Amino acid sequence: MLEKVQGEIVSKDILDLLPHRYPFLLVDRVLEYQPFKYIKAIKCVSINEPFFQGHFPSYPVMPGVLILEALAQAGGILVMKSIPEKVENKIFLFTGMEKVRFRKSVFPGDMLSLEVSYEKHKLNLWKMNGNALVNGQVAAQGILSAAIVPREDK
C-alpha cells in the first residue's frame, strides 16, 4: 500500500514552523513532504536578496553556506512535521555538516529545489541527507545534522 504524500505548505504556514524571518528565511514553499521520509521545497532566488549586494556585485552568486542553510531549514520543517508533540520553548539548531560538495553556482533568477531525506534520529539528534538542485542539476549536497534543544531566551 502506498503511503499518502502530504500536500503543499505555503509561506504563511512556514512562518509557523520555523523561527527564521526575512531576510534569513530561505524556504519559500514546500511542494510535498512525508513525515520521517522526505521533503521537497523551493527557494526562488531573486536579485533583490540582500547578500547579492556584496557577493559579488559584478558576478552575483548565492553563497554556498546559504544554500546549505536553505537545506537545513527545509530539514527543520520536515522534523517539525514528523514529530507529533509540540516543541514550545525549544528550537531546532544545525549541529553539523558532512560530505558537503558544491557542484553548480546558483544565480539570481534560479529556482533552488531543496530535497531533504530523513536518515535517522535518536532522542533529540537528527540526521538528514540534502540535495539542492537547479534545473535538475545538483548545486550542493551533503549530510546535515541538527538537534532540538531548549531555547535560552534572555
Buried (B, 14 or more C-beta within 10 A) or exposed (E): EEEEEBEEBEEEEBEEBBEBEEEEBBBBBBBEBBBBEBBBBBBEBEEEBEBBEEBEEEEBBBBBEBBBBBBBBBBBBBBBBBBEEEBEEBBBEBBEBEEBEBEBBBBBEBEBBBBBBBEEBEEBBBBBBBBBBBEEEBBBBBBBBBBBBEEEEE
